[in-house]
């Protein structure tokens, strides 16, 4: 069964940066497209950024130019570099395949942007 372990979240001031990591079990990173998602309190889960097997990326308009998704197939890890963070980026962040290939989600990592 797949395991997804997100880490790297925390409390950061507006304008700050964080780098999230997602450790994926097995060798699945190189076999699938991946994405980072987030869910803020009272809101639906939304896709933040996605990366294809070939390395092409796309982003939600709200994070375009501030967030960068990347992958390291050798380390079976997907990353999300977040710069110029805003209070509205506060959410629990998850990684998963894109599209989501199973019902499983990891525990996520909390990102809180506040002064």
C-alpha positions in Angstrom: 0.0 0.0 0.0 1.2 3.5 -0.8 2.5 5.7 2.0 2.8 9.5 1.7 4.6 11.4 4.4 4.5 15.2 4.2 6.8 17.3 6.3 8.3 20.8 6.5 5.3 22.9 7.5 5.3 25.4 10.4 4.6 28.9 11.5 6.1 31.6 9.3 5.7 35.4 9.0 4.1 36.9 5.9 6.8 37.2 3.2 8.7 34.2 4.5 9.5 30.8 2.9 9.1 27.2 3.6 10.1 24.0 1.7 7.7 21.1 2.0 8.7 17.5 1.4 6.7 14.4 0.5 8.3 11.0 0.9 6.6 8.4 -1.2 6.9 4.7 -0.6 8.4 2.4 -3.2 9.4 3.8 -6.5 6.2 5.5 -7.4 7.5 9.0 -7.9 9.1 8.3 -11.2 6.0 6.4 -12.5 3.2 9.0 -11.9 2.4 12.6 -12.2 2.3 14.3 -8.8 0.7 17.4 -7.2 0.5 19.3 -4.0 -2.9 20.1 -2.6 -4.1 22.2 0.3 -7.1 22.5 2.5 -7.9 25.6 4.5 -10.5 25.5 7.4 -14.0 25.4 6.0 -12.8 25.2 2.4 -12.5 22.4 -0.2 -9.2 20.8 -0.9 -7.6 22.5 -3.9 -4.7 21.7 -6.2 -1.8 24.1 -5.7 0.9 22.8 -8.1 1.4 19.8 -10.3 4.4 18.1 -12.0 4.3 15.6 -14.8 6.5 12.5 -15.2 8.5 14.6 -17.8 8.9 17.5 -15.3 6.4 20.0 -16.7 4.7 22.1 -14.0 1.6 24.1 -13.6 0.2 26.1 -10.7 -3.0 27.6 -9.3 -3.2 31.2 -10.2 -3.0 32.2 -6.5 0.5 30.8 -6.1 1.9 31.3 -9.6 5.3 32.9 -9.4 5.7 32.2 -5.7 5.6 28.3 -5.4 7.7 25.8 -7.2 7.1 22.1 -7.3 9.9 19.6 -8.0 10.6 15.9 -7.8 13.6 13.7 -7.0 13.0 10.3 -8.4 16.1 8.8 -6.8 14.9 9.9 -3.4 11.3 9.1 -4.0 10.4 12.6 -2.9 8.3 15.5 -4.1 8.9 19.0 -3.0 7.1 22.3 -2.8 9.2 25.5 -2.4 7.0 28.3 -1.1 8.2 31.9 -1.2 6.5 35.2 -0.4 4.0 33.5 1.8 0.7 35.2 2.5 -1.8 34.7 5.3 -4.2 33.2 2.8 -1.7 30.4 2.2 -2.5 29.0 5.6 -3.7 25.5 5.2 -2.9 21.8 5.6 -0.8 20.8 2.6 -0.9 17.3 1.1 0.9 15.6 -1.8 -0.7 12.9 -3.9 -0.7 11.6 -7.4 -2.4 13.7 -10.1 -5.0 12.6 -10.7 -5.4 10.9 -7.3 -5.0 7.2 -8.0 -6.3 5.8 -4.7 -8.4 6.8 -1.7 -5.4 7.2 0.6 -4.1 10.6 1.7 -1.2 11.2 4.1 -1.5 13.2 7.3 -0.5 16.5 5.6 1.6 19.2 7.1 0.3 22.4 8.6 1.4 25.7 7.2 0.4 28.8 9.1 1.3 32.3 7.9 0.9 34.9 10.5 2.6 37.8 12.1 
